[in-house]
Each structure stands twice: as structure tokens, then as C-alpha cells.
Amino acid sequence: MAQTNPQISQSQPVIRQLDDAAINRIAAGEVVERPASAVKELVENAIDAGATRIDVAYADGGKTLIRVTDDGCGIAPSDLPLALSRHATSKIDGSDLLNINSFGFRGEALPSLGAVGRLTITSRAAGHDAAEINVSGGKMDPVKPAALNAGTIVTLRSLFYATPARLKFMRSDRAEAQAIGDVIKRLAMAEPFVGFTLRDVTGNGEGRVVFRADPESGDLFDALHGRLSKILSREFTNNALAINAEREGLMLTGYAALPTYSRGNALAQYLFVNGRPVRDKMLTGALRAAYRDFLSRDRHPVAALFIECEPKLVDVNVHPAKSEVRFRDPGLARGLIVSALRHALADAGHRASTTVAGATLGAMQPEPTTARVYQMDRPSTPRLPQSQGFAELRHDYSGQIAPLPGEAGTSERDEPTPQNLPLGAARAQLHENYIIAQTETGIVIVDQHAAHERLVYEKLKQQTAENGVAAQALLIPEIIELPQEEAAHLLEQADDLAELGLVIEPFGPGSIAVRETPAILGPVNAQALIRDIMDDLTDQGETHTVKSRIDAILSRVACHGSIRSGRRMLGEEMNALLREMEATPHSGQCNHGRPTYVELKLSDIEKLFGRT
């Protein structure tokens, strides 16, 4: 049963022109979702004004106070009322909405904030005196003189006081403060040459500094490296790979972490387009696809990636908050991310993250002793016969390695010994699964099954790529009915699918015939497979379903065909495994994203025993 609307007359509906106050409050609902949205708009204005230092203060999670201070170009007194008018901006002239080189351009932020809160702008432009303007609930006061050396101070108090229903949807002060911090950190990543300070001034006073990032120096990569070290931690930059790739007018830069440095969620993924922080499903899908072969489903990569291109190649005017973008050629952007990251991961070779060693050392911390025992207080023990010594411990080893040729001093000095190589020389095998190798600076512990599993998997993938995927012809082609648009879209991918062993052909309007399927998959439910492929095409614009299933089969074959835990290995076999790991890309993690080895530095081991 239809409900009557109390705000509309039951007689003939009348079209009304809403007043400016109502229009601004409606616009504020799109632009200013929460205090963090207001901070984002104000800080972006400061960056567009050429600021080199930006100070942000908030109280009560931004609900009662947000203040943004910058040293930018400022606003002339005569322009202050215009700055609070809807769709008034200095960023564009309106002639070309595809050539946008600034954060802001819609001219909605300041009037929207003034419509739902108490807004004060104090500014001083070069060659002008400082001036101030106030607007409260959409009502603007006259411009008046003020005291300010340079730049702009925007103060927003009592956010959403004019729309109190909106306050009921706010989260706790702590949650809103965290959201503000996330916004500032993302913008700080995008602008490493700009200094940022974030303060919590709840309860008045100077407050406490929540986040601070001074302007970085050097070239772009050095500045970005320093800024990411402060925001994402030095641990991230120590375990991240520099990305620098270009294709057809798109340039990709940034840092992506090793697969063994991953997270349980996707919160540590930061993507930027022309310096603008975005949350784009296509870009995050490309990042996930690049790591698909190295991480399990419950792990997510960590990355900060920046795409730069001509403004005309990307449309940023698709969302009021400008958090989404649309590329003219989305496949080009996606392919650039996938290929650049995969090349970087391949170039990393057998490298694994340093956090693996840190976690290992943390687990090995000795238990504290209750009292110190001096040598003179120890009970004397009879000396063992010379024939015994540590002989009784020999049975605890699965295998022991004698000095290798070249390590006993018989080889020439300039000839490298296995100990000088990255993964060192095998010395022992423990519990029929772990290889202990000695390097110049410490030791390496290798999981023989996990390491060999990755080596076999990489060989199988290479053989498949070189020889192609064998296909098996169906005795009776399977006919699948699809909507005409979906069938046409799927047939566009026919050549790519044929390379993976899946052969499809048109079979009348809206129908396709599946004639061959990948032999390695065995019996296949062709209809279910085609539906999964269509879901991929709809969601991401391309499909990896068939390749993912083939890779999953190859991974299982590699698991069953690799050295099993519990097998004793000869010294030559262990060293051959180490050398093959050094020569094989991605050997630092197994097929499930777990590390295949742990490297412990001798200095860290000595600390465990109190030796400095």
C-alpha cells in the first residue's frame, strides 16, 4: 500500500525551485559524509593553493572543531564571498572538464561546509590585507579585516549542527579521528614535498601531535621513500620493491612489498591517480591479480602505487567526492600494473622479507633466569672420555655435511665458495625437513619441501608457457545459451581462451559451443566454467578463471612431485637445492605465500646469547 508523502500536496504536484540553503545542504550530503570528508576537501584546497606546510587540528573527532592552516597563496578580500558561492572556483574555467590539473574543481566544498556548520575563513593574499568571512548554516556575514601574515586559516565548528539528523550517523570520536588520520596520511603520501602536522586539540590548548611529516628532499623516489618510511614504517620500505614502468602515456611509480610481507586485509593498499588518492575497484583488482600466484586467498599485498598520465586520459568527474576515476583505456592501466609488479617480483629472485627473520628471532628469545650462576658455583662434572664428547648428539641430526671442496683451502682465493653465495653452504639437515646453511654473515634455515615445491611449480609453468596448454576435444560440443551481449563479449576473448586450451565458437544468436577444454583440468562442467568466466569479465573486464584453475592444478602437481618432509638428503642434493633457489624467481615463498627460508644474521644470534 502506497504511503502518502506529508511534504507533497495531494492535489496536482507543483514543481518548485529549491532555495540556495536547501541546495547547499543537499550538496553537502554528497560531498561531506563525515568529518574526514571535510578535512580532505580543505587540505586539498590548501595543496592546490601551493602550500608547503599544512597544519590540521581537530577536536572531538572533528565533530566540534576542524581547523586547517596553510602557507599557500591566500584569497583576496573581494574574492571571499565568491569562494562561498556554489560552483565558484579558481581551478578551472569550465571550458574543458577533461583537462583537470588540480584536486578541486567542482566549487562545492566550501559552500557545502558553510551550509551544515559554522565556517570561518581568514586569509591573506600577496599585495592585500588580511580579511575574514563567516558563514553559519548558509547565512553569510560581511567581510571584515583580520590579522594574518600569510596563507589561509579555515575553521569549521559544530559540523552538521544545521542538519542534526546527520549527527546520529556519526561514529565514535575515536573512529572519526582515525578516519581523519587516514585521509591526512594518504594526502601526505601523494605530496612528499609538503609538510603535514595533525593535532588533536580536544579540551582546548595546544593539544597533542598525532601525526607529523616534514617536507622531504631529493628526487621523487627518494622523497617518496622517506615519506613512506614515516607513514607505513621503515619495515615496509625495507621489504618493498621500487616500481617504475611506462606504457603508452601512462607512468606507474611507487613501492610494492614482497609477497612474504603481506596483510590479512586490504587496508594497506594505497592507489593514486595523478596525485589523487582513489579507491578504484579496477586498480585494486589489478593489484590482486599481480600477486595471485604468490599469496593465498586470505592474504593481501601491501603497496603504494602512483599512476601519472595526461589529464585527458582519465575522467575524475565521476563522483562528488572525486574518490573514483574512469580511464579512457582501463585495460591499459590494468595491464601496466600487473606486468610492472610481476616483473619487479621476478627480479627480486629468491628474496624474502626481513620480517620473517625478525619473527623467528622473537620466537627464540631465551627465558629469563631466576638467578645468576657463576662458574665457581657450578658443580664439577667428570670429564668425558675423549672418544665420547658430542658423539651422543649425532643421532639428533638427519644429516651432516663435511667441508665442501673449495672450503678447505685447496681452491684458489678468487674462486667463490658456496659459503659466499646468497644462501650459503649446506651444513646439516634437521628433522628430515630443514636444511641449515652457513653464509658469510649468519645462517639460513630452509624448508626443503616448501622450497622445492616452488621450484617445481615454476618449472611446470615455464613448460606450459613454452609448449602451450594441451586441449581435449569434447565428443559432443556443449551448447551454452547466453544473453546476446554476454555471448558477444565472451567471443571477443576466444583467442586468449584458446591459448589456455578452451576453444569456443559462435552457435547462433546468444549461443556458444564449447568444443575443447584444457586437458589438465580433466572432466569439466563447461557451463559452470563459462559462467565463472563471464563473472570475471563483468567484474574486471578480463578473465583469469581458466588460468587460475590451470595454475592450481600445476601447484598441486608441484606439491606432490616435490621433496617430501621426512626425506634425508645428501649434501650434494642440499647444495643443489640452494643453488637452484638462488637462480629461480619467486623462490623466497612457496605456492601459498609462506616463506621458504629464514636468514638469521650472526650479530642477531649473538644477541640471543648476550654477546655484544
Secondary structure as a PSIPRED ss2 file (coil, helix, strand):
# PSIPRED VFORMAT (PSIPRED V4.0)

   1 M C   1.000  0.000  0.000
   2 A C   1.000  0.000  0.000
   3 Q C   1.000  0.000  0.000
   4 T C   1.000  0.000  0.000
   5 N C   1.000  0.000  0.000
   6 P C   1.000  0.000  0.000
   7 Q C   1.000  0.000  0.000
   8 I C   1.000  0.000  0.000
   9 S C   1.000  0.000  0.000
  10 Q C   1.000  0.000  0.000
  11 S C   1.000  0.000  0.000
  12 Q C   1.000  0.000  0.000
  13 P C   1.000  0.000  0.000
  14 V C   1.000  0.000  0.000
  15 I C   1.000  0.000  0.000
  16 R C   1.000  0.000  0.000
  17 Q C   1.000  0.000  0.000
  18 L C   1.000  0.000  0.000
  19 D C   1.000  0.000  0.000
  20 D H   0.000  1.000  0.000
  21 A H   0.000  1.000  0.000
  22 A H   0.000  1.000  0.000
  23 I H   0.000  1.000  0.000
  24 N H   0.000  1.000  0.000
  25 R H   0.000  1.000  0.000
  26 I H   0.000  1.000  0.000
  27 A H   0.000  1.000  0.000
  28 A H   0.000  1.000  0.000
  29 G H   0.000  1.000  0.000
  30 E H   0.000  1.000  0.000
  31 V H   0.000  1.000  0.000
  32 V C   1.000  0.000  0.000
  33 E C   1.000  0.000  0.000
  34 R C   1.000  0.000  0.000
  35 P H   0.000  1.000  0.000
  36 A H   0.000  1.000  0.000
  37 S H   0.000  1.000  0.000
  38 A H   0.000  1.000  0.000
  39 V H   0.000  1.000  0.000
  40 K H   0.000  1.000  0.000
  41 E H   0.000  1.000  0.000
  42 L H   0.000  1.000  0.000
  43 V H   0.000  1.000  0.000
  44 E H   0.000  1.000  0.000
  45 N H   0.000  1.000  0.000
  46 A H   0.000  1.000  0.000
  47 I H   0.000  1.000  0.000
  48 D H   0.000  1.000  0.000
  49 A C   1.000  0.000  0.000
  50 G C   1.000  0.000  0.000
  51 A C   1.000  0.000  0.000
  52 T C   1.000  0.000  0.000
  53 R E   0.000  0.000  1.000
  54 I E   0.000  0.000  1.000
  55 D E   0.000  0.000  1.000
  56 V E   0.000  0.000  1.000
  57 A E   0.000  0.000  1.000
  58 Y E   0.000  0.000  1.000
  59 A E   0.000  0.000  1.000
  60 D H   0.000  1.000  0.000
  61 G H   0.000  1.000  0.000
  62 G H   0.000  1.000  0.000
  63 K C   1.000  0.000  0.000
  64 T C   1.000  0.000  0.000
  65 L E   0.000  0.000  1.000
  66 I E   0.000  0.000  1.000
  67 R E   0.000  0.000  1.000
  68 V E   0.000  0.000  1.000
  69 T E   0.000  0.000  1.000
  70 D E   0.000  0.000  1.000
  71 D C   1.000  0.000  0.000
  72 G C   1.000  0.000  0.000
  73 C C   1.000  0.000  0.000
  74 G C   1.000  0.000  0.000
  75 I C   1.000  0.000  0.000
  76 A C   1.000  0.000  0.000
  77 P H   0.000  1.000  0.000
  78 S H   0.000  1.000  0.000
  79 D H   0.000  1.000  0.000
  80 L H   0.000  1.000  0.000
  81 P H   0.000  1.000  0.000
  82 L H   0.000  1.000  0.000
  83 A H   0.000  1.000  0.000
  84 L C   1.000  0.000  0.000
  85 S C   1.000  0.000  0.000
  86 R C   1.000  0.000  0.000
  87 H C   1.000  0.000  0.000
  88 A C   1.000  0.000  0.000
  89 T C   1.000  0.000  0.000
  90 S C   1.000  0.000  0.000
  91 K C   1.000  0.000  0.000
  92 I C   1.000  0.000  0.000
  93 D C   1.000  0.000  0.000
  94 G C   1.000  0.000  0.000
  95 S C   1.000  0.000  0.000
  96 D C   1.000  0.000  0.000
  97 L C   1.000  0.000  0.000
  98 L C   1.000  0.000  0.000
  99 N C   1.000  0.000  0.000
 100 I C   1.000  0.000  0.000
 101 N C   1.000  0.000  0.000
 102 S C   1.000  0.000  0.000
 103 F C   1.000  0.000  0.000
 104 G C   1.000  0.000  0.000
 105 F C   1.000  0.000  0.000
 106 R C   1.000  0.000  0.000
 107 G C   1.000  0.000  0.000
 108 E C   1.000  0.000  0.000
 109 A H   0.000  1.000  0.000
 110 L H   0.000  1.000  0.000
 111 P H   0.000  1.000  0.000
 112 S H   0.000  1.000  0.000
 113 L H   0.000  1.000  0.000
 114 G H   0.000  1.000  0.000
 115 A H   0.000  1.000  0.000
 116 V H   0.000  1.000  0.000
 117 G C   1.000  0.000  0.000
 118 R E   0.000  0.000  1.000
 119 L E   0.000  0.000  1.000
 120 T E   0.000  0.000  1.000
 121 I E   0.000  0.000  1.000
 122 T E   0.000  0.000  1.000
 123 S E   0.000  0.000  1.000
 124 R E   0.000  0.000  1.000
 125 A C   1.000  0.000  0.000
 126 A C   1.000  0.000  0.000
 127 G C   1.000  0.000  0.000
 128 H C   1.000  0.000  0.000
 129 D C   1.000  0.000  0.000
 130 A C   1.000  0.000  0.000
 131 A E   0.000  0.000  1.000
 132 E E   0.000  0.000  1.000
 133 I E   0.000  0.000  1.000
 134 N E   0.000  0.000  1.000
 135 V E   0.000  0.000  1.000
 136 S E   0.000  0.000  1.000
 137 G C   1.000  0.000  0.000
 138 G C   1.000  0.000  0.000
 139 K E   0.000  0.000  1.000
 140 M E   0.000  0.000  1.000
 141 D C   1.000  0.000  0.000
 142 P C   1.000  0.000  0.000
 143 V C   1.000  0.000  0.000
 144 K E   0.000  0.000  1.000
 145 P E   0.000  0.000  1.000
 146 A C   1.000  0.000  0.000
 147 A C   1.000  0.000  0.000
 148 L C   1.000  0.000  0.000
 149 N C   1.000  0.000  0.000
 150 A C   1.000  0.000  0.000
 151 G E   0.000  0.000  1.000
 152 T E   0.000  0.000  1.000
 153 I E   0.000  0.000  1.000
 154 V E   0.000  0.000  1.000
 155 T E   0.000  0.000  1.000
 156 L E   0.000  0.000  1.000
 157 R E   0.000  0.000  1.000
 158 S C   1.000  0.000  0.000
 159 L C   1.000  0.000  0.000
 160 F C   1.000  0.000  0.000
 161 Y C   1.000  0.000  0.000
 162 A C   1.000  0.000  0.000
 163 T C   1.000  0.000  0.000
 164 P H   0.000  1.000  0.000
 165 A H   0.000  1.000  0.000
 166 R H   0.000  1.000  0.000
 167 L H   0.000  1.000  0.000
 168 K C   1.000  0.000  0.000
 169 F C   1.000  0.000  0.000
 170 M C   1.000  0.000  0.000
 171 R C   1.000  0.000  0.000
 172 S C   1.000  0.000  0.000
 173 D H   0.000  1.000  0.000
 174 R H   0.000  1.000  0.000
 175 A H   0.000  1.000  0.000
 176 E H   0.000  1.000  0.000
 177 A H   0.000  1.000  0.000
 178 Q H   0.000  1.000  0.000
 179 A H   0.000  1.000  0.000
 180 I H   0.000  1.000  0.000
 181 G H   0.000  1.000  0.000
 182 D H   0.000  1.000  0.000
 183 V H   0.000  1.000  0.000
 184 I H   0.000  1.000  0.000
 185 K H   0.000  1.000  0.000
 186 R H   0.000  1.000  0.000
 187 L H   0.000  1.000  0.000
 188 A H   0.000  1.000  0.000
 189 M H   0.000  1.000  0.000
 190 A H   0.000  1.000  0.000
 191 E C   1.000  0.000  0.000
 192 P C   1.000  0.000  0.000
 193 F C   1.000  0.000  0.000
 194 V C   1.000  0.000  0.000
 195 G E   0.000  0.000  1.000
 196 F E   0.000  0.000  1.000
 197 T E   0.000  0.000  1.000
 198 L E   0.000  0.000  1.000
 199 R E   0.000  0.000  1.000
 200 D E   0.000  0.000  1.000
 201 V C   1.000  0.000  0.000
 202 T C   1.000  0.000  0.000
 203 G C   1.000  0.000  0.000
 204 N C   1.000  0.000  0.000
 205 G C   1.000  0.000  0.000
 206 E C   1.000  0.000  0.000
 207 G C   1.000  0.000  0.000
 208 R E   0.000  0.000  1.000
 209 V E   0.000  0.000  1.000
 210 V E   0.000  0.000  1.000
 211 F E   0.000  0.000  1.000
 212 R E   0.000  0.000  1.000
 213 A E   0.000  0.000  1.000
 214 D C   1.000  0.000  0.000
 215 P C   1.000  0.000  0.000
 216 E C   1.000  0.000  0.000
 217 S C   1.000  0.000  0.000
 218 G C   1.000  0.000  0.000
 219 D C   1.000  0.000  0.000
 220 L H   0.000  1.000  0.000
 221 F H   0.000  1.000  0.000
 222 D H   0.000  1.000  0.000
 223 A H   0.000  1.000  0.000
 224 L H   0.000  1.000  0.000
 225 H H   0.000  1.000  0.000
 226 G H   0.000  1.000  0.000
 227 R H   0.000  1.000  0.000
 228 L H   0.000  1.000  0.000
 229 S H   0.000  1.000  0.000
 230 K H   0.000  1.000  0.000
 231 I H   0.000  1.000  0.000
 232 L C   1.000  0.000  0.000
 233 S C   1.000  0.000  0.000
 234 R H   0.000  1.000  0.000
 235 E H   0.000  1.000  0.000
 236 F H   0.000  1.000  0.000
 237 T H   0.000  1.000  0.000
 238 N H   0.000  1.000  0.000
 239 N C   1.000  0.000  0.000
 240 A E   0.000  0.000  1.000
 241 L E   0.000  0.000  1.000
 242 A E   0.000  0.000  1.000
 243 I E   0.000  0.000  1.000
 244 N E   0.000  0.000  1.000
 245 A E   0.000  0.000  1.000
 246 E E   0.000  0.000  1.000
 247 R E   0.000  0.000  1.000
 248 E C   1.000  0.000  0.000
 249 G C   1.000  0.000  0.000
 250 L E   0.000  0.000  1.000
 251 M E   0.000  0.000  1.000
 252 L E   0.000  0.000  1.000
 253 T E   0.000  0.000  1.000
 254 G E   0.000  0.000  1.000
 255 Y E   0.000  0.000  1.000
 256 A E   0.000  0.000  1.000
 257 A E   0.000  0.000  1.000
 258 L C   1.000  0.000  0.000
 259 P C   1.000  0.000  0.000
 260 T C   1.000  0.000  0.000
 261 Y C   1.000  0.000  0.000
 262 S C   1.000  0.000  0.000
 263 R E   0.000  0.000  1.000
 264 G C   1.000  0.000  0.000
 265 N C   1.000  0.000  0.000
 266 A C   1.000  0.000  0.000
 267 L C   1.000  0.000  0.000
 268 A C   1.000  0.000  0.000
 269 Q E   0.000  0.000  1.000
 270 Y E   0.000  0.000  1.000
 271 L E   0.000  0.000  1.000
 272 F E   0.000  0.000  1.000
 273 V E   0.000  0.000  1.000
 274 N C   1.000  0.000  0.000
 275 G C   1.000  0.000  0.000
 276 R E   0.000  0.000  1.000
 277 P E   0.000  0.000  1.000
 278 V E   0.000  0.000  1.000
 279 R C   1.000  0.000  0.000
 280 D C   1.000  0.000  0.000
 281 K H   0.000  1.000  0.000
 282 M H   0.000  1.000  0.000
 283 L H   0.000  1.000  0.000
 284 T H   0.000  1.000  0.000
 285 G H   0.000  1.000  0.000
 286 A H   0.000  1.000  0.000
 287 L H   0.000  1.000  0.000
 288 R H   0.000  1.000  0.000
 289 A H   0.000  1.000  0.000
 290 A H   0.000  1.000  0.000
 291 Y C   1.000  0.000  0.000
 292 R C   1.000  0.000  0.000
 293 D C   1.000  0.000  0.000
 294 F C   1.000  0.000  0.000
 295 L C   1.000  0.000  0.000
 296 S C   1.000  0.000  0.000
 297 R C   1.000  0.000  0.000
 298 D C   1.000  0.000  0.000
 299 R C   1.000  0.000  0.000
 300 H E   0.000  0.000  1.000
 301 P C   1.000  0.000  0.000
 302 V C   1.000  0.000  0.000
 303 A E   0.000  0.000  1.000
 304 A E   0.000  0.000  1.000
 305 L E   0.000  0.000  1.000
 306 F E   0.000  0.000  1.000
 307 I E   0.000  0.000  1.000
 308 E E   0.000  0.000  1.000
 309 C C   1.000  0.000  0.000
 310 E C   1.000  0.000  0.000
 311 P H   0.000  1.000  0.000
 312 K H   0.000  1.000  0.000
 313 L H   0.000  1.000  0.000
 314 V E   0.000  0.000  1.000
 315 D E   0.000  0.000  1.000
 316 V C   1.000  0.000  0.000
 317 N C   1.000  0.000  0.000
 318 V C   1.000  0.000  0.000
 319 H C   1.000  0.000  0.000
 320 P C   1.000  0.000  0.000
 321 A C   1.000  0.000  0.000
 322 K C   1.000  0.000  0.000
 323 S C   1.000  0.000  0.000
 324 E C   1.000  0.000  0.000
 325 V C   1.000  0.000  0.000
 326 R E   0.000  0.000  1.000
 327 F E   0.000  0.000  1.000
 328 R C   1.000  0.000  0.000
 329 D C   1.000  0.000  0.000
 330 P H   0.000  1.000  0.000
 331 G H   0.000  1.000  0.000
 332 L H   0.000  1.000  0.000
 333 A H   0.000  1.000  0.000
 334 R H   0.000  1.000  0.000
 335 G H   0.000  1.000  0.000
 336 L H   0.000  1.000  0.000
 337 I H   0.000  1.000  0.000
 338 V H   0.000  1.000  0.000
 339 S H   0.000  1.000  0.000
 340 A H   0.000  1.000  0.000
 341 L H   0.000  1.000  0.000
 342 R H   0.000  1.000  0.000
 343 H H   0.000  1.000  0.000
 344 A H   0.000  1.000  0.000
 345 L H   0.000  1.000  0.000
 346 A H   0.000  1.000  0.000
 347 D H   0.000  1.000  0.000
 348 A C   1.000  0.000  0.000
 349 G C   1.000  0.000  0.000
 350 H C   1.000  0.000  0.000
 351 R C   1.000  0.000  0.000
 352 A C   1.000  0.000  0.000
 353 S C   1.000  0.000  0.000
 354 T H   0.000  1.000  0.000
 355 T H   0.000  1.000  0.000
 356 V H   0.000  1.000  0.000
 357 A H   0.000  1.000  0.000
 358 G H   0.000  1.000  0.000
 359 A H   0.000  1.000  0.000
 360 T H   0.000  1.000  0.000
 361 L H   0.000  1.000  0.000
 362 G H   0.000  1.000  0.000
 363 A H   0.000  1.000  0.000
 364 M C   1.000  0.000  0.000
 365 Q C   1.000  0.000  0.000
 366 P C   1.000  0.000  0.000
 367 E C   1.000  0.000  0.000
 368 P C   1.000  0.000  0.000
 369 T C   1.000  0.000  0.000
 370 T C   1.000  0.000  0.000
 371 A C   1.000  0.000  0.000
 372 R C   1.000  0.000  0.000
 373 V C   1.000  0.000  0.000
 374 Y C   1.000  0.000  0.000
 375 Q H   0.000  1.000  0.000
 376 M H   0.000  1.000  0.000
 377 D H   0.000  1.000  0.000
 378 R C   1.000  0.000  0.000
 379 P C   1.000  0.000  0.000
 380 S C   1.000  0.000  0.000
 381 T C   1.000  0.000  0.000
 382 P C   1.000  0.000  0.000
 383 R C   1.000  0.000  0.000
 384 L C   1.000  0.000  0.000
 385 P C   1.000  0.000  0.000
 386 Q C   1.000  0.000  0.000
 387 S C   1.000  0.000  0.000
 388 Q C   1.000  0.000  0.000
 389 G C   1.000  0.000  0.000
 390 F C   1.000  0.000  0.000
 391 A H   0.000  1.000  0.000
 392 E H   0.000  1.000  0.000
 393 L H   0.000  1.000  0.000
 394 R H   0.000  1.000  0.000
 395 H H   0.000  1.000  0.000
 396 D H   0.000  1.000  0.000
 397 Y E   0.000  0.000  1.000
 398 S E   0.000  0.000  1.000
 399 G E   0.000  0.000  1.000
 400 Q E   0.000  0.000  1.000
 401 I C   1.000  0.000  0.000
 402 A C   1.000  0.000  0.000
 403 P C   1.000  0.000  0.000
 404 L C   1.000  0.000  0.000
 405 P C   1.000  0.000  0.000
 406 G C   1.000  0.000  0.000
 407 E C   1.000  0.000  0.000
 408 A C   1.000  0.000  0.000
 409 G C   1.000  0.000  0.000
 410 T C   1.000  0.000  0.000
 411 S C   1.000  0.000  0.000
 412 E C   1.000  0.000  0.000
 413 R C   1.000  0.000  0.000
 414 D C   1.000  0.000  0.000
 415 E C   1.000  0.000  0.000
 416 P C   1.000  0.000  0.000
 417 T C   1.000  0.000  0.000
 418 P H   0.000  1.000  0.000
 419 Q H   0.000  1.000  0.000
 420 N H   0.000  1.000  0.000
 421 L C   1.000  0.000  0.000
 422 P C   1.000  0.000  0.000
 423 L C   1.000  0.000  0.000
 424 G C   1.000  0.000  0.000
 425 A E   0.000  0.000  1.000
 426 A E   0.000  0.000  1.000
 427 R E   0.000  0.000  1.000
 428 A E   0.000  0.000  1.000
 429 Q E   0.000  0.000  1.000
 430 L E   0.000  0.000  1.000
 431 H C   1.000  0.000  0.000
 432 E C   1.000  0.000  0.000
 433 N C   1.000  0.000  0.000
 434 Y E   0.000  0.000  1.000
 435 I E   0.000  0.000  1.000
 436 I E   0.000  0.000  1.000
 437 A E   0.000  0.000  1.000
 438 Q E   0.000  0.000  1.000
 439 T C   1.000  0.000  0.000
 440 E C   1.000  0.000  0.000
 441 T C   1.000  0.000  0.000
 442 G E   0.000  0.000  1.000
 443 I E   0.000  0.000  1.000
 444 V E   0.000  0.000  1.000
 445 I E   0.000  0.000  1.000
 446 V E   0.000  0.000  1.000
 447 D E   0.000  0.000  1.000
 448 Q H   0.000  1.000  0.000
 449 H H   0.000  1.000  0.000
 450 A H   0.000  1.000  0.000
 451 A H   0.000  1.000  0.000
 452 H H   0.000  1.000  0.000
 453 E H   0.000  1.000  0.000
 454 R H   0.000  1.000  0.000
 455 L H   0.000  1.000  0.000
 456 V H   0.000  1.000  0.000
 457 Y H   0.000  1.000  0.000
 458 E H   0.000  1.000  0.000
 459 K H   0.000  1.000  0.000
 460 L H   0.000  1.000  0.000
 461 K H   0.000  1.000  0.000
 462 Q H   0.000  1.000  0.000
 463 Q H   0.000  1.000  0.000
 464 T H   0.000  1.000  0.000
 465 A H   0.000  1.000  0.000
 466 E H   0.000  1.000  0.000
 467 N H   0.000  1.000  0.000
 468 G C   1.000  0.000  0.000
 469 V C   1.000  0.000  0.000
 470 A C   1.000  0.000  0.000
 471 A E   0.000  0.000  1.000
 472 Q E   0.000  0.000  1.000
 473 A E   0.000  0.000  1.000
 474 L E   0.000  0.000  1.000
 475 L E   0.000  0.000  1.000
 476 I E   0.000  0.000  1.000
 477 P E   0.000  0.000  1.000
 478 E E   0.000  0.000  1.000
 479 I E   0.000  0.000  1.000
 480 I E   0.000  0.000  1.000
 481 E E   0.000  0.000  1.000
 482 L C   1.000  0.000  0.000
 483 P C   1.000  0.000  0.000
 484 Q H   0.000  1.000  0.000
 485 E H   0.000  1.000  0.000
 486 E H   0.000  1.000  0.000
 487 A H   0.000  1.000  0.000
 488 A H   0.000  1.000  0.000
 489 H H   0.000  1.000  0.000
 490 L H   0.000  1.000  0.000
 491 L H   0.000  1.000  0.000
 492 E C   1.000  0.000  0.000
 493 Q C   1.000  0.000  0.000
 494 A H   0.000  1.000  0.000
 495 D H   0.000  1.000  0.000
 496 D H   0.000  1.000  0.000
 497 L H   0.000  1.000  0.000
 498 A H   0.000  1.000  0.000
 499 E H   0.000  1.000  0.000
 500 L C   1.000  0.000  0.000
 501 G C   1.000  0.000  0.000
 502 L C   1.000  0.000  0.000
 503 V E   0.000  0.000  1.000
 504 I E   0.000  0.000  1.000
 505 E E   0.000  0.000  1.000
 506 P E   0.000  0.000  1.000
 507 F C   1.000  0.000  0.000
 508 G C   1.000  0.000  0.000
 509 P C   1.000  0.000  0.000
 510 G C   1.000  0.000  0.000
 511 S E   0.000  0.000  1.000
 512 I E   0.000  0.000  1.000
 513 A E   0.000  0.000  1.000
 514 V E   0.000  0.000  1.000
 515 R E   0.000  0.000  1.000
 516 E E   0.000  0.000  1.000
 517 T E   0.000  0.000  1.000
 518 P E   0.000  0.000  1.000
 519 A H   0.000  1.000  0.000
 520 I H   0.000  1.000  0.000
 521 L H   0.000  1.000  0.000
 522 G C   1.000  0.000  0.000
 523 P C   1.000  0.000  0.000
 524 V C   1.000  0.000  0.000
 525 N C   1.000  0.000  0.000
 526 A H   0.000  1.000  0.000
 527 Q H   0.000  1.000  0.000
 528 A H   0.000  1.000  0.000
 529 L H   0.000  1.000  0.000
 530 I H   0.000  1.000  0.000
 531 R H   0.000  1.000  0.000
 532 D H   0.000  1.000  0.000
 533 I H   0.000  1.000  0.000
 534 M H   0.000  1.000  0.000
 535 D H   0.000  1.000  0.000
 536 D H   0.000  1.000  0.000
 537 L H   0.000  1.000  0.000
 538 T H   0.000  1.000  0.000
 539 D H   0.000  1.000  0.000
 540 Q H   0.000  1.000  0.000
 541 G C   1.000  0.000  0.000
 542 E C   1.000  0.000  0.000
 543 T C   1.000  0.000  0.000
 544 H C   1.000  0.000  0.000
 545 T H   0.000  1.000  0.000
 546 V H   0.000  1.000  0.000
 547 K H   0.000  1.000  0.000
 548 S H   0.000  1.000  0.000
 549 R H   0.000  1.000  0.000
 550 I H   0.000  1.000  0.000
 551 D H   0.000  1.000  0.000
 552 A H   0.000  1.000  0.000
 553 I H   0.000  1.000  0.000
 554 L H   0.000  1.000  0.000
 555 S H   0.000  1.000  0.000
 556 R H   0.000  1.000  0.000
 557 V H   0.000  1.000  0.000
 558 A H   0.000  1.000  0.000
 559 C H   0.000  1.000  0.000
 560 H H   0.000  1.000  0.000
 561 G H   0.000  1.000  0.000
 562 S C   1.000  0.000  0.000
 563 I C   1.000  0.000  0.000
 564 R C   1.000  0.000  0.000
 565 S C   1.000  0.000  0.000
 566 G C   1.000  0.000  0.000
 567 R C   1.000  0.000  0.000
 568 R C   1.000  0.000  0.000
 569 M C   1.000  0.000  0.000
 570 L C   1.000  0.000  0.000
 571 G H   0.000  1.000  0.000
 572 E H   0.000  1.000  0.000
 573 E H   0.000  1.000  0.000
 574 M H   0.000  1.000  0.000
 575 N H   0.000  1.000  0.000
 576 A H   0.000  1.000  0.000
 577 L H   0.000  1.000  0.000
 578 L H   0.000  1.000  0.000
 579 R H   0.000  1.000  0.000
 580 E H   0.000  1.000  0.000
 581 M H   0.000  1.000  0.000
 582 E H   0.000  1.000  0.000
 583 A H   0.000  1.000  0.000
 584 T C   1.000  0.000  0.000
 585 P C   1.000  0.000  0.000
 586 H C   1.000  0.000  0.000
 587 S C   1.000  0.000  0.000
 588 G C   1.000  0.000  0.000
 589 Q E   0.000  0.000  1.000
 590 C C   1.000  0.000  0.000
 591 N C   1.000  0.000  0.000
 592 H C   1.000  0.000  0.000
 593 G C   1.000  0.000  0.000
 594 R C   1.000  0.000  0.000
 595 P E   0.000  0.000  1.000
 596 T C   1.000  0.000  0.000
 597 Y E   0.000  0.000  1.000
 598 V E   0.000  0.000  1.000
 599 E E   0.000  0.000  1.000
 600 L E   0.000  0.000  1.000
 601 K E   0.000  0.000  1.000
 602 L H   0.000  1.000  0.000
 603 S H   0.000  1.000  0.000
 604 D H   0.000  1.000  0.000
 605 I H   0.000  1.000  0.000
 606 E H   0.000  1.000  0.000
 607 K H   0.000  1.000  0.000
 608 L H   0.000  1.000  0.000
 609 F C   1.000  0.000  0.000
 610 G C   1.000  0.000  0.000
 611 R C   1.000  0.000  0.000
 612 T C   1.000  0.000  0.000
